[in-house]
Amino acid sequence: MEQQFDGPDSGYVKHPLIGSTLFALTDDRYWLRIQLDNFADGGSQVRNFFHNSLALVAPRITFDSELLRRLDFGMKAVYFYMDVALTLYTVAQGDTEEKLVNLRRWQKGFLNGREKAAVDGFIEGLPVRNPLLFWLTEKLAYVALRIGCLPTAPAEDAVLPLGIELSAVWTRMKEHPLFSPCIELKRDQVVKNAEE
């Protein structure tokens, strides 16, 4: 099992969603340390929560060598379900060729059905079912209902904290890759041509 980081500064009991929010506001990777340090946590529900909490910021993170090592560890553990982690990896920043090399390497090992479908689809350039869509829409529905319960304000006052207009939130959601029912590994035109 992957070693956990339970030191006094690990902040394991702090809410990972707050860390993701602070990362989104500051771009400081420090705020993601709980999720990243425990990316291959041996407890499936804890690991799944950490992975889910990275969903909104996944396109802004990179898988450095340490995080890639943790993903690799999870891919080798036959009892782990890593389809969500694979989705995060696919939409994260990074070199497409390097991602394809890793996906092909993982393809040779043991994969459960969901992992196999994801890895094969990403390699072949096919749309892959987004395992995070339900989680994201559930949280979105909660927030929308909470906002909808607020007293109606004049149109000029219809802004969220930090001065973001409600319409801008909808635009950002449509642009976010994990609000789509299917995910594809973005490829450069050169990569697509080389595979044909």
FIVEX-618058 format. One record per residue: residue in one letter; x, y, z of N, C-alpha, C, O in turn. Coordinates in steps of 0.2 Angstrom, whole numbers, plus 5000, padded with zeros to 4 digits. Each point is the difference from the previous one (the first is absolute). Layout:
<sites>
AXYZXYZXYZXYZ ...
</sites>
This chain:
<sites>
M500449945000499650065000500450065000500650005003 E499250054994500450074999500150035007499550005004 Q501150024997500150045007499650065000500050044995 Q499649975011499750065000500450065004500549985004 F499350084995500450055004499650035005499550044999 D500649945007499650015006500450055005499850005006 G500650044991500450045005499650065002499450014998 P500850035006499650055003499850054995499550045001 D500849974994499950054995499649974994499850034995 S500049905005499649974995499350034999499850004994 G499950025011499450034999499449954998499650024997 Y500649925005499549954997499350015002499649974996 V500250065009499450015002499650064997499450015000 K501050034997499850064997499649984993500249954997 H499350095001499649984995500450014993500250064998 P499949894998500350004994499650054995500350034996 L499149985005499650044995500250075001500150044996 I500149985011500250075001500750014997500250054997 G500249895003500750014997499950014993500450044997 S499249924999499950014993499750074999500350034995 T499350005009499850074999500550055001500150044996 L500449955009500550045001500550004994500350054998 F499849895000500549994994499750044994500350034996 A499049965003499750044994500150075001500050044994 L500049995012500050075001500850024999500150064998 T500349905004500750025001500549974995500650034999 D499349914998500449964996500649985004500549984997 D499450015010500649985004499849925001499549995004 R501049974994499949935000500049985008499849945001 Y500450105003500049985007499449985003499949965004 W499550074993499449995003499749934997499549985003 L500849994993499849934997500449955004499949944998 R500550085006500549955003499649945003500349945000 I499250065003499649955003499849954995500149945001 Q499650084994499849964995500549974996500049944999 L500650105000500549974996500449955004500349954997 D499850075009500449955005499749945001500349945001 N499050064998499649945002499749974993499449975001 F500950054994499649984993500049924999499549984997 A500949985007499949934999499949975007500249955002 D499450095002499749985006499749935000499749984995 G500549975010499749945000499349995001499749954999 G500050105004499250005001499750024994500050064998 S499649904999499650024994499650065000500050044996 Q499649975010499650065000500350065001499950054997 V500749955007500450065001500350024994500050054998 R500349904999500450014993499550034995500250054997 N499249925003499550024995499850085001499950044996 F500049975011499950075002500550054998499950054997 F500749935004500650044998500050014992500150064998 H499849894999500050014992499450044998500150054996 N499349945007499550044998500150075002499850054996 S500549975009500150075002500550034996500050075000 L500449904995500450034996499750014993500350034995 A499049955004499750014994500050074997500250014994 L499650045010499950064997500750034998500050054996 V500549935007500750034999500449964995500650024999 A499249925000500449954996500350034993500649994999 P499150054998500350034994500650055001500350024996 R499750005010500550055002500649975004500550035001 I499549905001500549975003500549964995499849994994 T500849995008500449964997500249945004500050005006 F500149954991500249945003500850005000500349974995 D500050055010500750005001500249935001499649955001 S501150045000500249935001499849965006499849945000 E500150105005499749975006499349985000499849955002 L499850094995499349994999499949944995499549965000 L500950044995500049954995500249935003499749954998 R500850055007500149945003499549985004499949945001 R499750105002499449985004499449974996499749955001 L500250084993499649984995500249934998499649954999 D501050044999500349944998499949945006499849954998 F500350075008499949955005499349985001499849945000 G499750114999499349985000499849964994499649955000 M500750064994499949964994500249935001499849954997 K500750045007500349935001499649965006500149945000 A499550105004499649975005499449974997499550044998 V500449895002499449974997499450025003499549994997 Y500550035009499350015004499950084999499450025003 F501050024994499850075000499650014993500149964995 Y499450095006499750024994500350074998499850055003 M500549954992500450064998499750044994500350044997 D499149945001499750034994499950085001500150044995 V499849985011499950075001500750035000500150064997 A500449915006500750035000500250004992500450054999 L499549904997500250004993499650064997500450034995 T499049995006499750054997500350075002500150044996 L500149975011500450055002500650014996500250064998 Y500249895002500650004996499950024993500450044997 T499149945000499950014993499850074998500350034995 V499450015010499850074999500550055003500050064999 A500449915005500650045003500450034995500149974994 Q500350085008500550034995500649944999500149965005 G500250054990500549954999500149984992499650014996 D500949965003500249984993499649944998500049945004 T499650064990499649954998500449934999499849955001 E500850064996500449944998500249965007500049945000 E500250105005500249975006499449965003500049955003 K499450084996499449975003499849944996499849955003 L500350054991499949944996500549945001499849955001 V500850075001500549955002499849975006500049945001 N499850105004499849975007499349964999500049955003 L499650074993499349974999500249934996499749955002 R500750054994500249934996500449965005499949945000 R500550085005500349965005499549975005500049945001 W499550105001499549985004499549954997499849955003 Q500250064990499549954996500349935001499649954999 K501050045002500449935000499949975007500149945000 G499750105005499949975007499249985001499650004995 F500349985011499349985002499650065000500250065003 L499249944994499550065000499349975001499849954997 N499950085007499349985001499650034994500350034996 G499049955003499750024995499950074998500150024994 R499850025011500050084999500650034998500150044996 E500549935008500650034998500249984993500350044996 K499649895002500149984993499750044995500250024995 A499150005006499650044995500350075000500150024994 A500150015011500350065000500750004997500150044995 V500349925007500750004997500049984992500350044996 D499349915002499949994993499750054996500350024995 G499250025008499750054997500550064999500050034994 F500349995011500550055000500549994995500250054996 I500149895003500549984996499850014992500350024996 E499149955003499750004994499750064997499850014995 G500250045010499750074998499250005000499750044997 L500049915007499350005000499750045006500450005005 P499050024995499750035006499949945005499849954999 V500450075007499949965006499550035005500050065001 R499649895002499550025005500450045005500549985003 N499250084999500250045005499849985007499450015002 P501049965002499849975007499850065005499849985005 L500450084993499950055005499450044999499850055004 L499949944990499450054999499549995005499750065002 F500149895000499449995005500250045007499650045002 W501049955000500350035006499950084999499850045005 L500549984989500050074999499350035000499950065002 T499749914994499350034999499649995007499650055001 E500549905003499750005007500250065004499650035003 K501049994997500350065003499750064997499850055004 L500249954990499750064996499350015002499850065001 A499849894999499350015002499950025007499650045001 Y500849945003500050035007500150075000499650045003 V500949984994500250075000499550044996499850065003 A499949924992499550034996499450015004499650055000 L500249905004499450005004500150055006499550045002 R501149965001500150055005500050074997499750055004 I500649974990499950064997499350024999499850065001 G499849894996499350014998499650025006499550035000 C500749955006499650015006500150085003499750025004 L500850014993500250075002499450044998499749994995 P500250075008499550054998500250024993500650014999 T498950014997500250024993500350075001499850045004 A500749974992500350075000500050034993499949964995 P500150105004500050044994500649974996500549985002 A499450024991500549974995500750035002500549974999 E499550105002500750035001500449975006500650005001 D499049975004500349975006500149925000500249975004 A499650004990500149934999500749984999500249974994 V500250045011500749984999500249955006499750015006 L500849954993500249965006500650035003500250054998 P500049925008500650035003500650004995500049964995 L500450095006500650014996499850044993500450004995 G498950025005499850044994499949964994499950024995 I500049915006499849964994499350004998499649985005 E500250034989499350004998499849935000500449954998 L498950045003499849934999500149974993500149945000 S499850104995500149984993500749974999500149964996 A500450075007500749985000500149935002500449974998 V499250025008500149935003499849954995500349954999 W499150064997499749954995500550004995500249944997 T500150115000500550004995500649965002500349964996 R500050055010500549965003499949935000500449954999 M499050035003499849935001500049974993500249944999 K499550094996500049974993500749994997500149964996 E500450085006500750004998500449945004500549984997 H499350005009500349965004499949934997499549974999 P501149995000499949934997499649955004499749964997 L500350055009499749955004499250015001499749965004 F500150094993499250015000499849974994499450014998 S501049954998499749974994499949925002500449985004 P499149994993499949935001500649954998500049955003 C500450084992500549964998500750045000500050064999 I500549905002500750045000500449974995500049944998 E500450104998500549974995500750035002500050065003 L500549904996500750035001500150054994500049984994 K500150085008500250054995500749984997500449995003 R499550014990500649984996500250064996499650044997 D501149975002500250054995499949974993499949944999 Q500050104996499949984993500649954998499949954996 V500750065006500649964998499949935003500149954997 V499650045009499949945003499549964997500149944998 K499350095000499549974996500349984994499849944998 N500550104998500349984993500549945001500049964996 A500450045009500549945001499649945001500349954999 E499250055005499649945001499649974994499949945000 E500050104995499649984995500449964994499749984995 
</sites>
